[in-house]
Amino acid sequence: MIIHVDMSGKFYNRENVGIAWTDEKKQKHKGLFLSGKQVTRIVENKNADDDFPRLYAICIYLIVKEDIDGIRELILCTDETFLEVKEYLSSLFKKEGKSNKSIRSIGQYREEQKKGGRGGKIISCADGFANSYRKRGSKECRWDKGRKLNLVKASYEEIIRLWNLIDLEKNR
């Protein structure tokens, strides 16, 4: 399965953020919600003002780790610096014992689609999903309306654990 990953909201604004993936047929999806308060706490605790790609990679890892065996390729929107996100994500896959997957940017995907004859502006399949997780992720009472969310809980402790795991890999 090829999946698209997108983010709605920005870490540097310290606002609510939704990150989601969906397959190309939009039949399966999963995502997470981080409140502005969670983002602020992580940024201040880890002095992470310049390391938002790491936080993005950690969030991506959290939403794909349960489904990784069925995923062949990840296509990431470049909301953060793609090469850094890819490096962090590959490191997490390796350290957590998950198989490494092909990771491409949405820009690379667009170029391939143009060569294949598809024209027009190609957007990520996960664009609307990420926005749904950002807007509805914190409101459990609204889950029964519209598309059902498959929300992954992203605890502060788990994010910090993965952050520190990346630090260990970088310091080797």
N, C-alpha and C positions, 0 to 999 in steps of 0.2 A: 504494500500500500504506500502511496505517495501522499504525504500530508503537507499542508500549508500552515504556517504559524504566523500569527499577527498579534500586535499589541495595540490597545486603545488607551490613551492617556500617556502622560510622560512622567518618568521618575524625577527628572530635574525640577519639575513644577511641584513635586511632592503632593500630587493629587491622586485620586482613586485610579487604579490601573487594572485593566482586564487583559489577560493573555490567553489565547485559545488556539487550538488546532482543529482542523477538519480535513477529511479526505477530499479528493478532487470531485467526488460525486456528492459531497455534502450530506452523506448519510450518517457518518459518525463524527462526533466532536467532543472535546473536553476542554476545560479551561479553569482558570483560577482568578481570584479577585484579591487585590491588595489595597487596603485603605490608604489614604494619604498619611494617616497616623503611623501605620506599619512601615511605609516607605521612609518616613522621617526618622523613625526609631532605628531602622537598619542603617540608614545613611549616617546618622549621628554616631551610632555605636561603632561602626566599622570605618568611619571617616571615608565614606564612599562617594564623595561628590564627583570624583573623576573615574569611578569604576562602575558606571551603570551597565556596561556590557556584561559584567560578571553577574549582576543581579538579574538581568534579562536571561542569561544562560541558565541560571539556577531555576528560574521560574519555568523556562521551557523544559528543563530536565524533569521538574516535578510533575508536569502535566503529561509527559510522554513515557515516563519510566515504566508504568504498568502495561503499556501497549507496545513497547519497543520491539518485541519479537515479531510483530506483524507489520512493522514499519520498515520500508525499504529505503526511503529517502525523505529528508526534511527540507522544505523550501521555506526560508525565513525572510520575513520582511525586515528591512534594514532600518528599523527604528533606532537601533544602536549600531555601533561600528561592527560591521559584519565579521571581519577577520578575527577580532577579539572575541566576539560571541562564539564563533565557530571553535576557536582554540579552547575556550573555557568549557564549552559543551562537550567537545571531544575528550577533554581531561576528565570531566565527570563521568562520562560513559566508561572510560578506562578504569578509573578508580573505584567505581561502584560495580564493576564486573559485568557491565552491559556491553553488548557488541557495538562496535563503532559503526555508524551509519553514514551514508552519503549526505552531506549538508551543502545546500546551495542557497544563494541569495535570490530574492525575487527578480532582481535585475538580470542575473544569469538565466533564469527561467524565461523571462520575457524575450531575451535575445534568441534563445533556442526556439521559442514559439514563432517568432518573426521569420526565422530561417525555414520553419516548417510550413509557412504560408498563412499563419494566423496573424491578422492585422489588428489594428486598434490598440487601445490602452488595455493592458491585461493587469487586473488587480488580483490580490491574494484572495483565494477562496475563503480564507478565515477572517476577512475584514469585518463583516457584520457580526460574526460570532464573538470576536474580541470585544466589540462594543456592547453586545448583550451581556457578557460576563462583567464588564465594567459597570454598567448601569444597574443590572439586576443581581449581581453577585452577593451583595450585602443584605438583600431584602428577601429573606427566606419565605416570607408570607406570600410573595408574588410568584413563586416558582411554578405554581399550577397554571399560570396564564401564559399563553404563547408557547414557544419552543422550550422543552424541558432542558434545564441546564445540568450538565454533568460536572459539577463543581468539585475540584480538588482543593482540600484544605491546605493552605500554605502557612504553617505555623512559623512564628519567629524563630523558635529553637531549631527547626529543620533547616531553614534558610541559613542561619548562622553556622550550623554543622557543615553544610555543603560549602559555604564560603571558606571555612577553615580548612576543609579538605582540599580545595583548590590552592590555598596558601601552602599547604604541605607539598603539593606537587610542584609548585613554582620554586620552592626553596631547595629542591633536590638538585 
